[in-house]
């Protein structure tokens, strides 16, 4: 897994490896919030993998999806609710 930032965009990236390469980009403000909550990137990567398998909480339309992410040391029901954008499933 590799992390980086785009030079002119306010995002940082999580890159998942083979078999298919997937780029997951986070807004800078989300990355700051994530650091403050001590939410590891591995948890977000797990949520992305679940989305790839069709496990989303709600399809909000316009390529926006609601996804629950487990809080460290807790479950998804007491975790975070996130809104993610994807070019399609």
N, C-alpha and C positions, 0 to 999 in steps of 0.2 A: 504494500500500500504506500502511496506517495502523496504528499501534501504539497500544495503550492498556491501561489496567488497569481492572478492574471494582472499584467502590468497596468492596464488602464481601467479595469472594472473593479467595483467594490465587492469582490467575491474571493473566497478561497476554495480550493478544490480537494476532493477526495477521489482518488483514482483506484478503481477496483480492477484487478488483473483478469487473466484468462478464465474461462474460455472466450468470453466476449469482453472487450474493454468498455467500461462504463465510466463516464465522468459525472461526478456529483458535485455541484457547485453550491456554496453557501454564501449568503449575503454577509457582508462584514458585520453588520449589527447582530445578525443571528449568531455568528461565530463568537462575538463578545458575550452574548447572553449564554450561549452554550458553555463557554469557559467559566462563567460565573456560577452556573448550575452544576459544574463538574460532570457534564454529560459527555461520555467518551465517543469518539468518532466511530468506534466499533458498533455502538448501539444504533447510530444513524445508518451505518452500512447494512446492519441486519434489517432495519426497516425498509431500506431500498430493495434488498433481496426479497423481502416479503411482498413488496409491491410488484416486483417482476413476476411473482407467482400468482398475482391477482388478488392478494390479500390487502384490500384497502377498506377503510371505514366508510368512506363516502366519495362518490365521484361528483364534484361540484360543477363540472362542465368547464369548457374552455381550457382543458388540460390541467385543471387544478384538482387535487385530491386531498382529502383529510386522512391523516394517519396518526394513530396513537403510537407513542414511543415510550417504552418502559423507563421509569425513573430508576436510577442506580439503587439497588437494594430493595426494589419494589416491583410491582407488576404494572401492566399496561393500564388497568382500570384506575389506578392512582397516579398514573404517569402524565406525560405531556401530550397535548393535542397539537399537531403541526399541520400546516398547509404546505403541500409540495406541488411543484409543477413538473410535468413530464410531457415529452412530445408524443406520448401515446403508450399504451400497454400492449 
